[in-house]
Structures are given as structure tokens and as C-alpha cells.
């Protein structure tokens, strides 16, 4: 019996792309909200929109990396989901339990999928030998 499903790369890619879509949607929401209301700290909001846009693009390309079974996809996915777990903790601590538990659960599942998606190498390790 396999502990990790055969399609773990596809699962990880799907979860990461859902996260990318969420971040893109959040960036679009902030851009629309900024354009339609009075903003006191415009530079901070613009920085957030730019950060969300780059994070969304990065996670989208990480999803492509999982589909191609490449190693570069794991690091940004793991980092993003560890950050999301921290955010979820503080949401729960700030009495936003439902949002925190939902975010934390999704981040944990995506993190585990990313860590499980280790491509099989056909070449021997290229490290140094002694």
C-alpha cells in the first residue's frame, strides 16, 4: 500500500493554484476598494497590492513546477504555507476562529502535499564525495 498517492504532484499543483487565485482575487479586491474609497495610507495599500500580485504569480509558477515534477516548486510553497499557518494562529488568537481554522487547515494540507511531492531522480546524486 502506498502512503503517498501517485497523483500527489497534481494535488499539490491544484492546491497551490487555488492559493494563487485567492491571492490574485485579494489583490484585485484591494485595488478596486482603493480606487472607490478614500485611502489614508496609499503607499502601504499599493505595497500590499504589489506583494499580493507577486506572491500570486510565484505560487502559480510553483503550481506549474509541481505538474512538471520539478524541485523548484516546493520551497516557495512551503514558505508561503508556513506564513499562512502563522497568520491562521493569530486569526484564532484574535477571535476570528472560523477564518483561522479554515486558513490553517488549507495551509496544512497544502504544506503536506508540497512536502510529499518529491520527484524521483533518475540520476545519482551530484554531491561531493570523500
MARDREN-121107 format. One record per residue: x, y, z of N, C-alpha, C in turn; chain; residue in one letter. Coordinates in pm, 1 decimal. Each point is the difference from the previous one (the first is absolute). Layout:
+----------+----------+----------+----------+----------+----------+----------+----------+----------+-------+------+
:     n_c1 :     n_c2 :     n_c3 :    ca_c1 :    ca_c2 :    ca_c3 :     c_c1 :     c_c2 :     c_c3 : kette : rest :
+----------+----------+----------+----------+----------+----------+----------+----------+----------+-------+------+
:        X :        Y :        Z :        X :        Y :        Z :        X :        Y :        Z :     A :    A :
...
+----------+----------+----------+----------+----------+----------+----------+----------+----------+-------+------+
//
This chain:
+----------+----------+----------+----------+----------+----------+----------+----------+----------+-------+------+
:     n_c1 :     n_c2 :     n_c3 :    ca_c1 :    ca_c2 :    ca_c3 :     c_c1 :     c_c2 :     c_c3 : kette : rest :
+----------+----------+----------+----------+----------+----------+----------+----------+----------+-------+------+
:     84.6 :   -118.9 :      0.0 :    -84.6 :    118.9 :      0.0 :     88.5 :    124.5 :      0.0 :     A :    X :
:    -33.0 :     92.9 :    -87.6 :     76.6 :    124.7 :     -9.0 :    -49.5 :     97.7 :    104.1 :     A :    X :
:     94.1 :     61.0 :     69.3 :    -34.7 :    101.4 :     98.8 :    -32.5 :    132.7 :    -66.8 :     A :    X :
:     70.0 :     30.0 :   -108.6 :    -20.3 :    124.3 :    -74.8 :    -65.9 :    -36.2 :   -132.8 :     A :    X :
:   -112.6 :     64.8 :    -34.6 :    -65.6 :    -33.9 :   -126.8 :     86.9 :     32.9 :   -120.7 :     A :    X :
:    -23.7 :    -71.4 :   -108.8 :     77.7 :     20.4 :   -122.7 :    -16.0 :    141.0 :    -54.8 :     A :    X :
:   -114.4 :     58.0 :     18.9 :    -27.9 :    131.4 :    -57.9 :     24.8 :    113.2 :     98.9 :     A :    X :
:     93.2 :    -17.7 :     90.7 :     25.8 :    102.8 :    101.2 :     48.7 :    129.8 :    -64.7 :     A :    X :
:     70.3 :     -8.9 :   -111.4 :     44.8 :    121.5 :    -69.4 :   -118.9 :     79.0 :    -53.0 :     A :    X :
:    -97.6 :    -71.0 :    -54.6 :   -120.0 :     66.5 :    -50.9 :    -81.3 :     60.1 :    114.2 :     A :    X :
:     -8.0 :    -70.6 :    111.5 :    -70.8 :     52.3 :    117.6 :     68.5 :    126.1 :     50.2 :     A :    X :
:    131.9 :     -5.4 :     13.5 :     74.8 :    117.6 :     46.7 :    -15.9 :    116.1 :    -97.0 :     A :    X :
:      6.9 :    -27.3 :   -129.9 :    -14.9 :    106.2 :    -99.9 :   -137.6 :     64.5 :      8.7 :     A :    X :
:   -103.0 :    -80.8 :     17.9 :   -136.3 :     53.1 :     10.1 :    -15.2 :     87.4 :    123.5 :     A :    X :
:     49.1 :    -47.2 :    113.2 :    -11.6 :     77.7 :    124.1 :     77.7 :    131.4 :     -8.6 :     A :    X :
:    118.6 :     -5.2 :    -57.7 :     81.9 :    121.4 :    -12.1 :    -65.3 :     99.3 :    -95.5 :     A :    X :
:    -59.4 :    -49.9 :   -106.1 :    -68.0 :     90.9 :    -93.3 :   -125.3 :     60.9 :     61.9 :     A :    X :
:    -67.8 :    -72.4 :     86.4 :   -113.2 :     58.5 :     72.7 :     49.5 :    114.3 :     87.7 :     A :    X :
:    112.8 :    -21.4 :     66.9 :     58.6 :    107.6 :     80.8 :     37.8 :    119.5 :    -87.3 :     A :    X :
:     56.7 :    -26.1 :   -117.1 :     38.2 :    108.5 :    -91.4 :   -122.5 :     78.9 :    -44.4 :     A :    X :
:   -108.4 :    -69.0 :    -31.0 :   -123.6 :     68.5 :    -38.9 :    -55.8 :     83.0 :    114.6 :     A :    X :
:      8.1 :    -53.3 :    120.8 :    -47.6 :     74.7 :    116.5 :     80.1 :    128.8 :     18.0 :     A :    X :
:    132.0 :     -9.4 :     -9.8 :     84.1 :    119.2 :     15.3 :    -24.4 :    100.7 :   -112.0 :     A :    X :
:    -19.5 :    -49.1 :   -122.6 :    -30.4 :     90.5 :   -111.4 :   -133.9 :     69.1 :     22.9 :     A :    X :
:    -98.0 :    -75.0 :     47.5 :   -130.1 :     58.9 :     30.8 :      8.8 :    104.2 :    109.3 :     A :    X :
:     81.1 :    -27.3 :     99.4 :     18.8 :     96.6 :    108.7 :     67.8 :    127.0 :    -51.3 :     A :    X :
:     96.7 :    -14.5 :    -89.0 :     66.6 :    117.1 :    -58.8 :    -98.3 :     82.4 :    -82.8 :     A :    X :
:    -83.5 :    -67.9 :    -77.3 :   -100.6 :     70.5 :    -80.6 :   -100.4 :     70.6 :     89.9 :     A :    X :
:    -44.3 :    -68.7 :    105.9 :    -93.4 :     61.5 :     94.6 :     60.4 :    126.2 :     61.8 :     A :    X :
:    125.3 :     -8.8 :     44.3 :     64.9 :    116.9 :     60.0 :     16.1 :    113.2 :   -100.7 :     A :    X :
:     30.0 :    -33.6 :   -124.5 :     14.5 :    103.4 :   -102.9 :   -132.9 :     70.6 :    -25.9 :     A :    X :
:   -107.4 :    -77.2 :    -10.5 :   -132.6 :     59.4 :    -21.5 :    -41.8 :     81.6 :    120.8 :     A :    X :
:     21.3 :    -56.5 :    117.5 :    -37.0 :     70.7 :    123.7 :     78.2 :    131.1 :     14.5 :     A :    X :
:    127.1 :     -2.1 :    -37.6 :     83.2 :    120.1 :      6.3 :    -48.7 :    105.5 :    -98.9 :     A :    X :
:    -39.8 :    -44.4 :   -118.5 :    -44.9 :     94.0 :   -103.1 :   -136.0 :     61.0 :     32.0 :     A :    X :
:    -81.6 :    -70.4 :     78.3 :   -136.7 :     47.1 :     24.5 :    -21.7 :     60.4 :    137.6 :     A :    X :
:    103.7 :     12.4 :     78.2 :    -17.6 :     58.0 :    133.8 :    118.5 :     89.8 :     34.0 :     A :    X :
:    -16.4 :     73.9 :    107.8 :    106.9 :     89.5 :     45.3 :    102.0 :    -81.2 :     80.1 :     A :    X :
:    126.1 :     12.4 :    -39.4 :    106.6 :    -77.2 :     63.5 :     96.1 :     95.7 :     67.8 :     A :    X :
:     32.9 :    -30.2 :    125.7 :     94.1 :     84.3 :     73.9 :    144.8 :    -40.1 :    -26.3 :     A :    X :
:     26.6 :   -127.5 :     -6.8 :    136.5 :    -51.6 :    -18.1 :     11.8 :    -66.3 :   -137.0 :     A :    X :
:      2.2 :     80.2 :   -105.0 :      1.8 :    -53.3 :   -136.2 :    125.7 :    -82.1 :    -28.2 :     A :    X :
:    115.1 :     44.8 :     49.1 :    123.6 :    -73.5 :    -27.1 :     -1.7 :   -139.6 :     61.8 :     A :    X :
:    -58.0 :    -14.3 :    117.6 :     -8.2 :   -131.5 :     64.2 :    -93.5 :    -92.7 :    -77.4 :     A :    X :
:   -112.3 :     53.3 :    -45.2 :    -95.0 :    -81.0 :    -76.6 :     61.9 :    -42.4 :   -133.7 :     A :    X :
:     68.0 :     92.4 :    -66.5 :     64.9 :    -34.1 :   -126.9 :    108.0 :   -106.2 :     19.5 :     A :    X :
:     73.6 :      9.3 :    108.5 :    101.4 :   -101.9 :     30.0 :    -65.8 :   -136.4 :     21.5 :     A :    X :
:   -114.1 :     -1.9 :     67.9 :    -72.3 :   -125.3 :     21.6 :    -49.2 :    -59.0 :   -131.0 :     A :    X :
:    -53.5 :     86.0 :    -86.6 :    -49.9 :    -46.8 :   -129.4 :    114.4 :    -57.7 :    -83.0 :     A :    X :
:    114.0 :     66.9 :     -0.8 :    116.3 :    -49.2 :    -75.0 :     49.5 :   -131.9 :     58.8 :     A :    X :
:      8.7 :     -7.8 :    132.9 :     43.5 :   -123.5 :     65.6 :    -94.3 :   -115.5 :    -33.4 :     A :    X :
:   -130.9 :     23.9 :      9.3 :    -97.3 :   -105.1 :    -30.2 :      9.5 :    -44.1 :   -145.8 :     A :    X :
:     24.3 :     94.9 :    -89.5 :     11.9 :    -33.6 :   -142.4 :    122.1 :    -88.3 :    -25.6 :     A :    X :
:    114.0 :     36.0 :     57.7 :    120.7 :    -81.5 :    -17.3 :    -14.4 :   -136.4 :     67.8 :     A :    X :
:    -60.7 :     -3.2 :    117.5 :    -20.9 :   -127.2 :     69.5 :    -92.2 :    -90.6 :    -80.8 :     A :    X :
:   -104.2 :     57.9 :    -56.9 :    -92.4 :    -77.0 :    -82.5 :     70.7 :    -57.6 :   -122.2 :     A :    X :
:     79.0 :     81.6 :    -67.1 :     74.2 :    -47.7 :   -117.5 :    100.1 :   -108.7 :     39.1 :     A :    X :
:     68.3 :     19.5 :    112.0 :     96.7 :    -99.3 :     46.0 :    -64.4 :   -133.7 :     30.8 :     A :    X :
:   -115.0 :      2.5 :     66.6 :    -68.3 :   -125.2 :     31.3 :    -57.3 :    -65.1 :   -125.7 :     A :    X :
:    -44.2 :     81.5 :    -95.4 :    -48.4 :    -56.5 :   -126.0 :    112.5 :    -76.3 :    -70.2 :     A :    X :
:    119.1 :     59.9 :     -6.6 :    112.7 :    -67.7 :    -64.1 :     48.1 :   -119.4 :     82.6 :     A :    X :
:    -16.6 :      6.0 :    130.9 :     31.2 :   -117.3 :     82.4 :    -94.4 :   -114.6 :    -35.2 :     A :    X :
:   -126.1 :     33.2 :    -25.4 :    -95.2 :   -102.2 :    -43.8 :     43.3 :    -64.8 :   -130.8 :     A :    X :
:     52.0 :     80.5 :    -91.8 :     53.4 :    -55.0 :   -125.3 :    118.6 :    -91.3 :     28.2 :     A :    X :
:     80.7 :     37.9 :     98.5 :    114.8 :    -82.6 :     35.9 :    -41.4 :   -135.3 :     55.6 :     A :    X :
:   -107.6 :     -2.3 :     78.7 :    -48.9 :   -128.2 :     51.9 :    -48.9 :    -89.3 :   -113.5 :     A :    X :
:    -69.0 :     58.8 :    -97.1 :    -49.2 :    -79.0 :   -112.4 :    117.0 :    -57.8 :    -79.9 :     A :    X :
:    106.0 :     79.1 :    -15.9 :    119.0 :    -46.7 :    -71.8 :     88.5 :    -88.7 :     87.7 :     A :    X :
:    -39.4 :    -20.2 :    125.5 :     75.1 :    -81.1 :     96.7 :    142.5 :     51.6 :     17.5 :     A :    X :
:      9.9 :    131.0 :     20.8 :    128.9 :     65.4 :     19.2 :     18.3 :     36.2 :    147.0 :     A :    X :
:    124.6 :      9.0 :     42.5 :     30.8 :     29.3 :    139.8 :    -27.9 :    144.0 :     40.4 :     A :    X :
:      8.7 :     95.3 :    -93.3 :     -9.5 :    141.1 :     37.2 :   -136.5 :     39.2 :     55.0 :     A :    X :
:    -99.6 :    -81.3 :    -15.5 :   -135.5 :     35.9 :     42.6 :    -19.1 :    -10.2 :    151.2 :     A :    X :
:     75.9 :    -85.1 :     64.5 :    -25.8 :    -26.7 :    141.5 :     34.9 :    115.4 :     92.4 :     A :    X :
:    115.0 :     62.0 :    -17.2 :     45.7 :    102.6 :     95.1 :    -96.7 :    117.7 :     12.6 :     A :    X :
:    -44.6 :     62.5 :   -109.9 :    -93.3 :    111.8 :     18.0 :   -133.9 :    -44.3 :     57.1 :     A :    X :
:    -41.9 :   -121.1 :    -33.6 :   -126.6 :    -50.6 :     52.4 :      9.4 :    -24.2 :    149.8 :     A :    X :
:    108.5 :    -62.0 :     42.7 :     18.6 :    -25.0 :    143.5 :      7.5 :    132.1 :     75.7 :     A :    X :
:     76.4 :     94.6 :    -50.2 :     13.5 :    129.8 :     66.4 :   -134.4 :     71.9 :      9.2 :     A :    X :
:    -73.4 :      4.8 :   -109.8 :   -130.0 :     68.7 :     -0.6 :    -97.2 :    -63.9 :     98.3 :     A :    X :
:      2.4 :   -131.2 :      9.6 :    -94.6 :    -67.0 :     88.9 :     42.3 :      5.1 :    145.6 :     A :    X :
:    129.4 :      7.7 :     26.7 :     43.0 :     23.7 :    138.1 :    -42.4 :    139.5 :     45.6 :     A :    X :
:      9.7 :     97.6 :    -89.6 :    -48.2 :    134.8 :     31.6 :   -150.3 :     -3.5 :     23.9 :     A :    X :
:    -73.1 :    -72.6 :    -86.2 :   -145.6 :     -9.5 :     15.3 :    -37.6 :    -66.8 :    132.0 :     A :    X :
:     77.6 :    -98.2 :     44.2 :    -27.6 :    -62.8 :    130.1 :     18.3 :     99.8 :    113.6 :     A :    X :
:    101.6 :     85.1 :    -10.2 :     18.7 :    105.0 :    100.3 :   -114.1 :     99.3 :      0.1 :     A :    X :
:    -45.3 :     38.3 :   -118.7 :   -114.3 :     91.9 :    -10.3 :   -124.3 :    -64.7 :     59.9 :     A :    X :
:    -20.3 :   -128.1 :    -28.5 :   -116.2 :    -71.1 :     54.5 :      4.0 :     -2.7 :    152.5 :     A :    X :
:    117.9 :    -21.5 :     55.7 :     13.2 :     -0.6 :    145.9 :    -43.9 :    134.1 :     59.1 :     A :    X :
:     46.4 :    108.3 :    -60.5 :    -35.4 :    131.7 :     53.1 :   -145.2 :     35.7 :    -27.6 :     A :    X :
:    -59.8 :    -56.7 :   -103.8 :   -143.4 :     20.4 :    -21.5 :    -80.2 :    -68.7 :    109.7 :     A :    X :
:     39.9 :   -120.5 :     33.7 :    -69.0 :    -72.3 :    107.4 :     20.9 :     72.6 :    131.9 :     A :    X :
:    121.9 :     46.4 :     23.6 :     30.5 :     75.1 :    121.4 :    -78.2 :    131.1 :      5.7 :     A :    X :
:    -30.9 :     57.2 :   -115.7 :    -75.2 :    125.6 :     -7.6 :   -149.8 :    -21.4 :     -9.9 :     A :    X :
:    -47.2 :   -116.3 :     38.6 :   -142.4 :    -34.7 :      5.2 :    -66.1 :     -3.0 :   -137.3 :     A :    X :
:     73.9 :    -35.3 :   -100.7 :    -55.2 :    -26.0 :   -133.4 :     20.5 :   -149.3 :    -27.5 :     A :    X :
:    -65.6 :    -79.5 :     83.8 :     23.6 :   -143.9 :      2.4 :    -30.4 :    -69.5 :   -132.5 :     A :    X :
:   -115.0 :     28.4 :    -58.3 :    -40.9 :    -70.3 :   -121.2 :     97.0 :     25.7 :   -115.5 :     A :    X :
:     37.8 :    125.2 :    -18.5 :     94.7 :     33.9 :   -106.9 :    136.6 :    -61.7 :     29.6 :     A :    X :
:     43.6 :      8.0 :    124.6 :    129.9 :    -54.6 :     38.4 :      8.4 :   -150.4 :    -17.9 :     A :    X :
:   -103.9 :    -70.8 :     40.3 :     -0.2 :   -146.0 :    -14.0 :     -4.8 :    -38.5 :   -147.9 :     A :    X :
:    -80.9 :     70.6 :    -77.9 :     -6.8 :    -28.8 :   -143.6 :    133.1 :     23.5 :    -69.5 :     A :    X :
:     60.2 :    115.7 :     26.9 :    129.9 :     31.9 :    -59.8 :    106.6 :    -98.3 :     46.6 :     A :    X :
:      1.9 :    -29.1 :    128.6 :     99.6 :    -91.9 :     53.7 :    -13.0 :   -140.3 :    -56.9 :     A :    X :
:   -122.7 :    -47.2 :    -14.1 :    -22.5 :   -133.8 :    -55.8 :     46.6 :     -7.9 :   -144.7 :     A :    X :
:    -39.1 :    100.8 :    -79.3 :     39.8 :      0.8 :   -140.9 :    151.9 :     10.7 :    -13.1 :     A :    X :
:     60.6 :     85.4 :     81.0 :    145.6 :     16.9 :     -5.3 :     71.6 :   -128.6 :     40.6 :     A :    X :
:    -50.4 :    -68.4 :    101.7 :     63.1 :   -123.5 :     45.5 :    -10.6 :   -109.8 :   -105.5 :     A :    X :
:   -116.4 :    -12.4 :    -62.0 :    -18.0 :   -101.0 :   -104.9 :     91.8 :     29.5 :   -118.6 :     A :    X :
:      6.9 :    127.0 :    -39.5 :     87.0 :     37.9 :   -111.9 :    146.6 :    -21.6 :     35.5 :     A :    X :
:     37.6 :     33.1 :    122.3 :    137.3 :    -20.6 :     45.5 :     37.2 :   -148.0 :     -5.7 :     A :    X :
:    -87.0 :    -85.8 :     49.0 :     27.5 :   -144.1 :     -2.2 :      7.1 :    -53.4 :   -143.0 :     A :    X :
:    -87.8 :     49.5 :    -87.0 :      4.5 :    -43.1 :   -140.5 :    130.8 :     43.9 :    -65.0 :     A :    X :
:     42.9 :    122.7 :     29.4 :    125.2 :     50.2 :    -58.1 :    119.5 :    -80.8 :     49.8 :     A :    X :
:      0.1 :    -33.4 :    127.3 :    111.4 :    -77.8 :     54.5 :     -0.8 :   -143.8 :    -50.2 :     A :    X :
:   -117.2 :    -51.4 :    -35.5 :    -10.5 :   -136.7 :    -51.0 :     37.0 :    -10.6 :   -147.1 :     A :    X :
:     -4.1 :    110.9 :    -71.0 :     23.8 :     -0.7 :   -144.9 :    148.9 :      9.6 :    -29.6 :     A :    X :
:     71.0 :   -105.9 :     30.4 :    143.7 :     -4.4 :    -25.8 :     21.0 :    -80.3 :   -127.7 :     A :    X :
:     52.6 :     64.1 :   -104.3 :     18.8 :    -73.2 :   -125.5 :    105.9 :   -108.3 :     13.8 :     A :    X :
:    -23.3 :   -109.9 :    -70.2 :     98.4 :   -107.6 :      0.1 :    112.8 :     37.6 :    -95.4 :     A :    X :
:    121.5 :    -13.5 :     46.0 :    115.9 :     36.3 :    -81.1 :     47.3 :   -122.0 :    -77.8 :     A :    X :
:     25.7 :     20.8 :   -128.4 :     53.1 :   -109.1 :    -82.1 :    152.9 :     -0.9 :      0.8 :     A :    X :
:     60.2 :    111.0 :     45.0 :    145.6 :     11.1 :      3.9 :     48.5 :    -17.5 :    143.8 :     A :    X :
:    122.1 :    -48.0 :     17.1 :     55.9 :     -4.2 :    135.2 :     26.5 :    141.1 :     51.1 :     A :    X :
:     10.4 :     13.5 :    128.9 :     22.8 :    130.7 :     62.7 :    131.9 :     59.0 :    -47.1 :     A :    X :
:      1.7 :    129.3 :    -28.3 :    117.6 :     67.8 :    -53.7 :     83.5 :     67.1 :    108.8 :     A :    X :
:    -16.7 :    -38.3 :    123.5 :     72.0 :     63.4 :    110.0 :    146.9 :    -38.8 :      2.9 :     A :    X :
:     69.5 :     55.8 :     94.2 :    142.4 :    -30.8 :     13.0 :     17.4 :   -133.6 :     69.7 :     A :    X :
:    105.4 :    -67.2 :    -33.8 :     31.4 :   -126.5 :     65.4 :    134.0 :     12.3 :     68.7 :     A :    X :
:     16.8 :    -76.6 :    104.8 :    128.2 :      6.4 :     69.8 :     69.9 :   -132.5 :     -3.0 :     A :    X :
+----------+----------+----------+----------+----------+----------+----------+----------+----------+-------+------+
//
